[in-house]
Amino acid sequence: MGGSPLLHCVDVHLRVRVRRAAQHPPAIQAHASPEGYYNYHGFGKHENTLEELKEFLKSFTIPHDFEAVTFDCSECSAYVEWALQNAGFDAYIAFNEHHAWIMVNTSDAGWIAIEATNLARNNRKELSSLFLSKEKYYNPEHLSPDIYDAIRYSHSIDEFDWWNEIGYPPPT
């Protein structure tokens, strides 16, 4: 796959959302995520600070490749939000009609936007490339505090179901 995952997500989401809207009824069951979803202890506990976030992200990689439609920006974002929440960070899934990313509300630096696709195994970037610009990413269409809200808001569990690709709990 050539090109930027971000640009590819925009194109894929425009095509896929129309198809998925016809497949899913308005009331999606948000409880279809794995039992104990936010009770995973494999990441240890961290202080909700910018420095701790940077330290966590330095060694963190999504154990799956970025793949259009199957494991794109929404699955990457859901996985990273899950990992950050379980590690003690105040993380949210942010999205608009074209893209999904992560927002973390740190106790010392406030809101930080993170490009989750840059943490995928086949697209891993340096720490400085993970943080997104305030001009473009600090005003999402919707900010979900958890997977349940993201599923309800988007009317699609398929957009966020990383556990169906990676497994739960994920491999270490």
N, CA and C atoms as a LAMMPS dump frame, in Angstrom:
ITEM: TIMESTEP
0
ITEM: NUMBER OF ATOMS
516
ITEM: BOX BOUNDS ff ff ff
-5.0000000000000000e+02 5.0000000000000000e+02
-5.0000000000000000e+02 5.0000000000000000e+02
-5.0000000000000000e+02 5.0000000000000000e+02
ITEM: ATOMS id mol type element x y z
1 1 1 N 0.848 -1.18 0
2 1 2 C 0 0 0
3 1 3 C 0.884 1.23 0
4 2 1 N 0.723 2.129 -0.928
5 2 2 C 1.487 3.351 -0.955
6 2 3 C 0.69 4.497 -0.387
7 3 1 N 1.368 5.59 -0.088
8 3 2 C 0.677 6.784 0.384
9 3 3 C 0.503 6.815 1.889
10 4 1 N -0.032 7.891 2.35
11 4 2 C -0.218 8.128 3.768
12 4 3 C -1.435 7.389 4.309
13 5 1 N -1.3 6.721 5.496
14 5 2 C -2.463 6.093 6.107
15 5 3 C -3.577 7.096 6.388
16 6 1 N -3.207 8.323 6.758
17 6 2 C -4.208 9.35 7.042
18 6 3 C -5.043 9.648 5.803
19 7 1 N -4.398 9.874 4.658
20 7 2 C -5.139 10.158 3.435
21 7 3 C -5.937 8.949 2.991
22 8 1 N -5.373 7.762 3.187
23 8 2 C -6.087 6.551 2.817
24 8 3 C -7.331 6.377 3.685
25 9 1 N -7.234 6.703 4.981
26 9 2 C -8.387 6.604 5.878
27 9 3 C -9.52 7.492 5.409
28 10 1 N -9.21 8.696 4.971
29 10 2 C -10.233 9.62 4.499
30 10 3 C -11.006 8.986 3.357
31 11 1 N -10.311 8.455 2.375
32 11 2 C -10.95 7.856 1.216
33 11 3 C -11.74 6.608 1.602
34 12 1 N -11.144 5.731 2.39
35 12 2 C -11.798 4.487 2.773
36 12 3 C -13.036 4.76 3.609
37 13 1 N -12.953 5.66 4.567
38 13 2 C -14.093 5.934 5.43
39 13 3 C -15.265 6.518 4.664
40 14 1 N -15.003 7.328 3.67
41 14 2 C -16.099 7.875 2.88
42 14 3 C -16.844 6.758 2.158
43 15 1 N -16.119 5.793 1.609
44 15 2 C -16.75 4.688 0.887
45 15 3 C -17.373 3.667 1.821
46 16 1 N -16.697 3.336 2.911
47 16 2 C -17.15 2.275 3.794
48 16 3 C -18.337 2.701 4.646
49 17 1 N -18.357 3.925 5.12
50 17 2 C -19.454 4.375 5.976
51 17 3 C -20.797 4.288 5.271
52 18 1 N -20.843 4.621 3.985
53 18 2 C -22.092 4.534 3.244
54 18 3 C -22.559 3.079 3.193
55 19 1 N -21.645 2.157 2.912
56 19 2 C -21.981 0.741 2.851
57 19 3 C -22.404 0.221 4.223
58 20 1 N -21.681 0.587 5.276
59 20 2 C -21.984 0.087 6.614
60 20 3 C -23.279 0.678 7.169
61 21 1 N -23.62 1.889 6.794
62 21 2 C -24.852 2.496 7.283
63 21 3 C -26.053 1.66 6.887
64 22 1 N -26.005 1.064 5.734
65 22 2 C -27.108 0.228 5.275
66 22 3 C -27.11 -1.134 5.976
67 23 1 N -25.953 -1.578 6.489
68 23 2 C -25.84 -2.891 7.105
69 23 3 C -26.233 -2.91 8.573
70 24 1 N -26.133 -1.789 9.273
71 24 2 C -26.324 -1.76 10.716
72 24 3 C -27.582 -0.987 11.094
73 25 1 N -28.397 -1.56 11.965
74 25 2 C -29.55 -0.82 12.465
75 25 3 C -29.087 0.323 13.359
76 26 1 N -29.951 1.309 13.617
77 26 2 C -29.56 2.471 14.419
78 26 3 C -29.069 2.128 15.82
79 27 1 N -29.598 1.101 16.462
80 27 2 C -29.207 0.78 17.833
81 27 3 C -28.188 -0.353 17.829
82 28 1 N -26.898 -0.024 17.863
83 28 2 C -25.825 -1.014 17.933
84 28 3 C -25.587 -1.355 19.404
85 29 1 N -25.388 -2.605 19.699
86 29 2 C -25.123 -3.026 21.069
87 29 3 C -23.663 -2.763 21.409
88 30 1 N -23.417 -1.761 22.252
89 30 2 C -22.052 -1.384 22.602
90 30 3 C -21.393 -2.393 23.534
91 31 1 N -22.161 -3.289 24.142
92 31 2 C -21.577 -4.243 25.075
93 31 3 C -20.92 -5.429 24.369
94 32 1 N -20.778 -5.382 23.068
95 32 2 C -20.176 -6.478 22.321
96 32 3 C -18.651 -6.494 22.435
97 33 1 N -18.069 -5.558 23.143
98 33 2 C -16.622 -5.584 23.374
99 33 3 C -16.319 -6.677 24.397
100 34 1 N -15.056 -7.099 24.487
101 34 2 C -14.706 -8.2 25.401
102 34 3 C -15.037 -7.875 26.866
103 35 1 N -15.402 -8.906 27.606
104 35 2 C -15.67 -8.74 29.033
105 35 3 C -14.389 -8.294 29.736
106 36 1 N -14.515 -7.37 30.66
107 36 2 C -13.36 -6.85 31.39
108 36 3 C -12.481 -5.94 30.552
109 37 1 N -13.055 -5.322 29.541
110 37 2 C -12.316 -4.507 28.571
111 37 3 C -11.392 -3.481 29.23
112 38 1 N -11.868 -2.787 30.237
113 38 2 C -11.049 -1.764 30.889
114 38 3 C -10.432 -2.267 32.2
115 39 1 N -10.259 -3.562 32.33
116 39 2 C -9.635 -4.138 33.522
117 39 3 C -8.375 -4.927 33.193
118 40 1 N -7.704 -4.565 32.113
119 40 2 C -6.471 -5.226 31.704
120 40 3 C -5.306 -4.577 32.45
121 41 1 N -4.407 -5.401 32.991
122 41 2 C -3.31 -4.867 33.815
123 41 3 C -1.934 -5.07 33.203
124 42 1 N -1.858 -5.349 31.919
125 42 2 C -0.587 -5.648 31.27
126 42 3 C 0.303 -4.46 30.954
127 43 1 N -0.167 -3.242 31.172
128 43 2 C 0.629 -2.057 30.841
129 43 3 C 1.199 -1.364 32.067
130 44 1 N 0.882 -1.826 33.251
131 44 2 C 1.288 -1.135 34.46
132 44 3 C 0.511 0.164 34.605
133 45 1 N 0.68 0.84 35.723
134 45 2 C -0.012 2.109 35.944
135 45 3 C 0.984 3.261 35.826
136 46 1 N 0.541 4.314 35.168
137 46 2 C 1.367 5.487 34.918
138 46 3 C 0.658 6.73 35.432
139 47 1 N 1.434 7.743 35.758
140 47 2 C 0.857 9.043 36.093
141 47 3 C 0.332 9.656 34.803
142 48 1 N -0.753 10.368 34.883
143 48 2 C -1.388 10.977 33.711
144 48 3 C -0.708 12.317 33.371
145 49 1 N 0.589 12.252 33.076
146 49 2 C 1.352 13.457 32.741
147 49 3 C 1.924 13.332 31.331
148 50 1 N 2.331 14.451 30.768
149 50 2 C 2.907 14.444 29.432
150 50 3 C 4.183 13.609 29.384
151 51 1 N 5.046 13.735 30.37
152 51 2 C 6.296 12.965 30.374
153 51 3 C 6.041 11.468 30.467
154 52 1 N 5.097 11.068 31.313
155 52 2 C 4.742 9.64 31.417
156 52 3 C 4.131 9.15 30.109
157 53 1 N 3.319 9.986 29.467
158 53 2 C 2.728 9.629 28.181
159 53 3 C 3.813 9.414 27.135
160 54 1 N 4.774 10.315 27.088
161 54 2 C 5.888 10.164 26.141
162 54 3 C 6.664 8.879 26.413
163 55 1 N 6.938 8.601 27.672
164 55 2 C 7.668 7.384 28.035
165 55 3 C 6.891 6.143 27.617
166 56 1 N 5.6 6.149 27.858
167 56 2 C 4.76 5.012 27.48
168 56 3 C 4.791 4.806 25.97
169 57 1 N 4.601 5.882 25.22
170 57 2 C 4.521 5.786 23.761
171 57 3 C 5.851 5.409 23.104
172 58 1 N 6.968 5.718 23.744
173 58 2 C 8.279 5.367 23.186
174 58 3 C 8.408 3.865 22.941
175 59 1 N 7.847 3.077 23.816
176 59 2 C 8.01 1.623 23.696
177 59 3 C 6.721 0.911 23.294
178 60 1 N 5.684 1.66 22.965
179 60 2 C 4.39 1.064 22.638
180 60 3 C 4.223 0.921 21.127
181 61 1 N 3.776 -0.245 20.698
182 61 2 C 3.447 -0.504 19.297
183 61 3 C 2.181 -1.345 19.248
184 62 1 N 1.271 -1.004 18.369
185 62 2 C 0.087 -1.829 18.155
186 62 3 C 0.561 -3.143 17.532
187 63 1 N 0.17 -4.291 18.091
188 63 2 C 0.655 -5.572 17.557
189 63 3 C -0.104 -6.032 16.307
190 64 1 N -0.297 -5.115 15.396
191 64 2 C -1.006 -5.428 14.148
192 64 3 C -0.598 -4.389 13.119
193 65 1 N -0.627 -4.772 11.859
194 65 2 C -0.328 -3.832 10.777
195 65 3 C -1.527 -2.949 10.478
196 66 1 N -1.245 -1.715 10.036
197 66 2 C -2.294 -0.855 9.495
198 66 3 C -2.784 -1.499 8.203
199 67 1 N -4.097 -1.659 8.066
200 67 2 C -4.69 -2.219 6.852
201 67 3 C -5.97 -1.451 6.546
202 68 1 N -6.111 -1.006 5.323
203 68 2 C -7.321 -0.292 4.914
204 68 3 C -8.549 -1.151 5.192
205 69 1 N -9.566 -0.541 5.735
206 69 2 C -10.864 -1.126 6.075
207 69 3 C -10.778 -2.102 7.251
208 70 1 N -9.867 -3.06 7.22
209 70 2 C -9.781 -4.099 8.242
210 70 3 C -9.198 -3.597 9.552
211 71 1 N -8.11 -2.859 9.488
212 71 2 C -7.448 -2.35 10.692
213 71 3 C -6.908 -0.959 10.367
214 72 1 N -7.818 -0.002 10.293
215 72 2 C -7.462 1.357 9.872
216 72 3 C -7.439 2.313 11.064
217 73 1 N -7.673 3.587 10.816
218 73 2 C -7.538 4.59 11.865
219 73 3 C -8.491 4.372 13.032
220 74 1 N -9.682 3.85 12.784
221 74 2 C -10.629 3.653 13.881
222 74 3 C -10.206 2.478 14.78
223 75 1 N -9.805 1.362 14.212
224 75 2 C -9.313 0.251 15.034
225 75 3 C -8.02 0.626 15.754
226 76 1 N -7.116 1.3 15.058
227 76 2 C -5.873 1.744 15.708
228 76 3 C -6.188 2.663 16.885
229 77 1 N -7.092 3.603 16.678
230 77 2 C -7.458 4.542 17.749
231 77 3 C -8.122 3.832 18.915
232 78 1 N -9.01 2.898 18.624
233 78 2 C -9.674 2.155 19.697
234 78 3 C -8.66 1.344 20.501
235 79 1 N -7.698 0.735 19.819
236 79 2 C -6.682 -0.057 20.518
237 79 3 C -5.807 0.844 21.401
238 80 1 N -5.372 1.968 20.856
239 80 2 C -4.504 2.873 21.618
240 80 3 C -5.267 3.471 22.805
241 81 1 N -6.536 3.855 22.604
242 81 2 C -7.349 4.385 23.715
243 81 3 C -7.465 3.34 24.811
244 82 1 N -7.73 2.089 24.426
245 82 2 C -7.844 0.993 25.389
246 82 3 C -6.538 0.833 26.183
247 83 1 N -5.415 0.819 25.478
248 83 2 C -4.114 0.656 26.139
249 83 3 C -3.823 1.823 27.084
250 84 1 N -4.06 3.044 26.61
251 84 2 C -3.787 4.217 27.441
252 84 3 C -4.692 4.27 28.669
253 85 1 N -5.975 3.977 28.497
254 85 2 C -6.898 3.953 29.646
255 85 3 C -6.442 2.922 30.672
256 86 1 N -6.089 1.733 30.196
257 86 2 C -5.653 0.679 31.108
258 86 3 C -4.309 0.98 31.758
259 87 1 N -3.543 1.889 31.172
260 87 2 C -2.247 2.289 31.743
261 87 3 C -2.392 3.49 32.679
262 88 1 N -3.599 4.048 32.798
263 88 2 C -3.822 5.15 33.737
264 88 3 C -3.958 6.521 33.115
265 89 1 N -4.001 6.614 31.79
266 89 2 C -4.126 7.91 31.116
267 89 3 C -5.593 8.233 30.842
268 90 1 N -5.904 9.511 30.809
269 90 2 C -7.256 9.999 30.524
270 90 3 C -7.382 10.148 29.006
271 91 1 N -7.634 9.026 28.325
272 91 2 C -7.612 8.976 26.86
273 91 3 C -9.018 8.902 26.284
274 92 1 N -9.161 9.468 25.086
275 92 2 C -10.438 9.518 24.381
276 92 3 C -10.219 9.17 22.915
277 93 1 N -11.256 8.633 22.28
278 93 2 C -11.245 8.432 20.837
279 93 3 C -11.884 9.67 20.223
280 94 1 N -11.114 10.359 19.392
281 94 2 C -11.618 11.552 18.706
282 94 3 C -11.863 11.191 17.25
283 95 1 N -12.934 11.723 16.685
284 95 2 C -13.141 11.459 15.267
285 95 3 C -14.045 12.482 14.627
286 96 1 N -13.913 12.509 13.318
287 96 2 C -14.834 13.248 12.473
288 96 3 C -15.263 12.291 11.374
289 97 1 N -15.929 12.76 10.373
290 97 2 C -16.437 11.836 9.355
291 97 3 C -15.341 11.207 8.502
292 98 1 N -14.107 11.702 8.606
293 98 2 C -13.023 11.214 7.753
294 98 3 C -11.91 10.478 8.479
295 99 1 N -11.791 10.651 9.798
296 99 2 C -10.614 10.132 10.477
297 99 3 C -10.881 9.95 11.969
298 100 1 N -10.102 9.072 12.585
299 100 2 C -10.125 8.867 14.034
300 100 3 C -8.701 8.994 14.563
301 101 1 N -8.566 9.534 15.758
302 101 2 C -7.271 9.699 16.411
303 101 3 C -7.511 9.697 17.913
304 102 1 N -6.483 9.926 18.695
305 102 2 C -6.559 9.891 20.156
306 102 3 C -6.34 11.283 20.728
307 103 1 N -7.107 11.587 21.761
308 103 2 C -6.881 12.785 22.561
309 103 3 C -6.635 12.312 23.995
310 104 1 N -5.579 12.821 24.615
311 104 2 C -5.276 12.51 26.008
312 104 3 C -5.306 13.82 26.774
313 105 1 N -6.044 13.849 27.865
314 105 2 C -6.109 15.029 28.715
315 105 3 C -5.166 14.808 29.892
316 106 1 N -3.924 15.275 29.749
317 106 2 C -2.923 15.069 30.793
318 106 3 C -3.145 16.05 31.94
319 107 1 N -2.701 15.66 33.124
320 107 2 C -2.901 16.491 34.309
321 107 3 C -2.023 17.739 34.312
322 108 1 N -0.914 17.713 33.558
323 108 2 C -0.004 18.858 33.587
324 108 3 C 0.026 19.688 32.299
325 109 1 N -0.236 19.077 31.151
326 109 2 C -0.113 19.801 29.882
327 109 3 C -1.448 19.953 29.155
328 110 1 N -2.514 19.422 29.731
329 110 2 C -3.814 19.518 29.076
330 110 3 C -3.941 18.528 27.937
331 111 1 N -4.692 18.922 26.907
332 111 2 C -5.014 18.04 25.797
333 111 3 C -3.839 17.831 24.852
334 112 1 N -3.644 16.559 24.47
335 112 2 C -2.609 16.16 23.519
336 112 3 C -3.289 15.27 22.475
337 113 1 N -3.084 15.574 21.196
338 113 2 C -3.645 14.761 20.112
339 113 3 C -2.568 13.811 19.584
340 114 1 N -2.952 12.543 19.373
341 114 2 C -2.008 11.514 18.944
342 114 3 C -2.549 10.801 17.713
343 115 1 N -1.694 10.632 16.714
344 115 2 C -2.052 9.873 15.509
345 115 3 C -1.838 8.391 15.78
346 116 1 N -2.917 7.658 15.997
347 116 2 C -2.832 6.243 16.373
348 116 3 C -2.267 5.365 15.256
349 117 1 N -2.517 5.7 13.997
350 117 2 C -2.009 4.86 12.905
351 117 3 C -0.482 4.845 12.876
352 118 1 N 0.153 5.863 13.434
353 118 2 C 1.614 5.908 13.486
354 118 3 C 2.191 4.982 14.551
355 119 1 N 1.312 4.271 15.263
356 119 2 C 1.752 3.288 16.247
357 119 3 C 1.545 1.85 15.765
358 120 1 N 0.977 1.692 14.577
359 120 2 C 0.771 0.353 14.016
360 120 3 C 2.122 -0.27 13.665
361 121 1 N 2.186 -1.569 13.774
362 121 2 C 3.438 -2.322 13.582
363 121 3 C 4.141 -1.983 12.264
364 122 1 N 3.41 -1.867 11.166
365 122 2 C 4.018 -1.606 9.854
366 122 3 C 4.13 -0.119 9.533
367 123 1 N 3.767 0.729 10.471
368 123 2 C 3.778 2.172 10.223
369 123 3 C 4.371 2.944 11.402
370 124 1 N 5.128 2.262 12.274
371 124 2 C 5.636 2.856 13.521
372 124 3 C 6.537 4.047 13.23
373 125 1 N 6.212 5.176 13.837
374 125 2 C 6.976 6.418 13.655
375 125 3 C 7.676 6.803 14.961
376 126 1 N 8.602 7.724 14.839
377 126 2 C 9.289 8.262 16.012
378 126 3 C 8.304 9.059 16.865
379 127 1 N 8.643 9.25 18.128
380 127 2 C 7.777 9.933 19.082
381 127 3 C 7.307 11.295 18.58
382 128 1 N 8.196 12.068 17.981
383 128 2 C 7.826 13.416 17.522
384 128 3 C 6.763 13.39 16.43
385 129 1 N 6.638 12.292 15.697
386 129 2 C 5.645 12.188 14.626
387 129 3 C 4.281 11.716 15.117
388 130 1 N 4.176 11.39 16.39
389 130 2 C 2.91 10.896 16.928
390 130 3 C 1.951 12.026 17.289
391 131 1 N 2.494 13.177 17.656
392 131 2 C 1.668 14.27 18.149
393 131 3 C 1.154 15.128 16.998
394 132 1 N -0.142 15.435 17.041
395 132 2 C -0.809 16.148 15.951
396 132 3 C -0.94 17.635 16.248
397 133 1 N -1.149 18.411 15.196
398 133 2 C -1.215 19.869 15.323
399 133 3 C -2.508 20.323 15.983
400 134 1 N -2.396 21.379 16.77
401 134 2 C -3.565 21.939 17.442
402 134 3 C -4.543 22.546 16.446
403 135 1 N -4.039 23.106 15.383
404 135 2 C -4.905 23.772 14.412
405 135 3 C -5.897 22.811 13.779
406 136 1 N -5.484 21.58 13.523
407 136 2 C -6.307 20.651 12.774
408 136 3 C -7.019 19.608 13.628
409 137 1 N -6.445 19.215 14.755
410 137 2 C -6.947 18.046 15.472
411 137 3 C -7.5 18.303 16.864
412 138 1 N -7.551 19.538 17.309
413 138 2 C -8.014 19.795 18.664
414 138 3 C -9.478 20.2 18.736
415 139 1 N -10.202 20 17.641
416 139 2 C -11.621 20.29 17.626
417 139 3 C -12.364 19.163 16.889
418 140 1 N -12.378 17.965 17.476
419 140 2 C -13.013 16.835 16.787
420 140 3 C -14.529 16.996 16.715
421 141 1 N -15.117 16.299 15.768
422 141 2 C -16.576 16.258 15.645
423 141 3 C -17.185 15.595 16.878
424 142 1 N -16.523 14.559 17.367
425 142 2 C -16.99 13.858 18.566
426 142 3 C -15.793 13.34 19.346
427 143 1 N -15.912 13.36 20.657
428 143 2 C -14.872 12.878 21.558
429 143 3 C -15.503 11.816 22.453
430 144 1 N -15.102 10.568 22.267
431 144 2 C -15.676 9.459 23.026
432 144 3 C -14.799 9.11 24.217
433 145 1 N -15.362 9.103 25.42
434 145 2 C -14.572 8.781 26.609
435 145 3 C -14.261 7.294 26.74
436 146 1 N -14.933 6.462 25.942
437 146 2 C -14.678 5.021 26.001
438 146 3 C -15.191 4.362 24.721
439 147 1 N -14.907 3.082 24.59
440 147 2 C -15.297 2.329 23.397
441 147 3 C -16.81 2.261 23.252
442 148 1 N -17.51 2.204 24.363
443 148 2 C -18.966 2.077 24.336
444 148 3 C -19.607 3.306 23.706
445 149 1 N -19.118 4.478 24.07
446 149 2 C -19.634 5.714 23.485
447 149 3 C -19.273 5.809 22
448 150 1 N -18.069 5.414 21.646
449 150 2 C -17.649 5.464 20.235
450 150 3 C -18.539 4.569 19.375
451 151 1 N -18.846 3.396 19.875
452 151 2 C -19.7 2.467 19.137
453 151 3 C -21.11 3.029 19.001
454 152 1 N -21.656 3.546 20.103
455 152 2 C -23.006 4.121 20.049
456 152 3 C -23.069 5.315 19.105
457 153 1 N -22.079 6.187 19.195
458 153 2 C -22.092 7.402 18.383
459 153 3 C -21.959 7.088 16.888
460 154 1 N -21.079 6.159 16.556
461 154 2 C -20.829 5.844 15.141
462 154 3 C -21.83 4.844 14.57
463 155 1 N -22.62 4.219 15.441
464 155 2 C -23.566 3.179 15.022
465 155 3 C -22.862 2.005 14.352
466 156 1 N -21.615 1.729 14.779
467 156 2 C -20.877 0.639 14.142
468 156 3 C -19.817 0.083 15.074
469 157 1 N -19.978 -1.144 15.466
470 157 2 C -18.923 -1.807 16.232
471 157 3 C -17.777 -2.197 15.3
472 158 1 N -18.089 -2.432 14.022
473 158 2 C -17.077 -2.85 13.042
474 158 3 C -15.952 -1.829 12.882
475 159 1 N -16.237 -0.581 13.134
476 159 2 C -15.21 0.46 13.001
477 159 3 C -14.143 0.368 14.085
478 160 1 N -14.466 -0.227 15.233
479 160 2 C -13.574 -0.172 16.394
480 160 3 C -13.17 -1.533 16.954
481 161 1 N -13.579 -2.612 16.358
482 161 2 C -13.431 -3.952 16.94
483 161 3 C -12.051 -4.573 16.74
484 162 1 N -11.038 -3.924 17.23
485 162 2 C -9.664 -4.411 17.101
486 162 3 C -9.507 -5.826 17.662
487 163 1 N -10.257 -6.182 18.693
488 163 2 C -10.14 -7.483 19.339
489 163 3 C -10.502 -8.629 18.404
490 164 1 N -11.289 -8.351 17.367
491 164 2 C -11.607 -9.402 16.39
492 164 3 C -10.448 -9.659 15.425
493 165 1 N -9.514 -8.751 15.348
494 165 2 C -8.321 -8.925 14.51
495 165 3 C -7.118 -9.41 15.315
496 166 1 N -6.927 -8.844 16.486
497 166 2 C -5.747 -9.142 17.309
498 166 3 C -6.021 -10.273 18.297
499 167 1 N -7.248 -10.317 18.823
500 167 2 C -7.592 -11.226 19.905
501 167 3 C -7.581 -10.48 21.224
502 168 1 N -8.26 -11.037 22.202
503 168 2 C -8.31 -10.417 23.516
504 168 3 C -8.125 -11.492 24.579
505 169 1 N -7.22 -11.268 25.527
506 169 2 C -6.284 -10.146 25.541
507 169 3 C -5.274 -10.27 24.408
508 170 1 N -4.682 -9.13 24.038
509 170 2 C -3.753 -9.15 22.898
510 170 3 C -2.463 -9.904 23.236
511 171 1 N -1.768 -10.376 22.208
512 171 2 C -0.483 -11.053 22.451
513 171 3 C 0.542 -10.066 23.017
514 172 1 N 1.408 -10.565 23.844
515 172 2 C 2.456 -9.688 24.421
516 172 3 C 3.783 -9.902 23.756
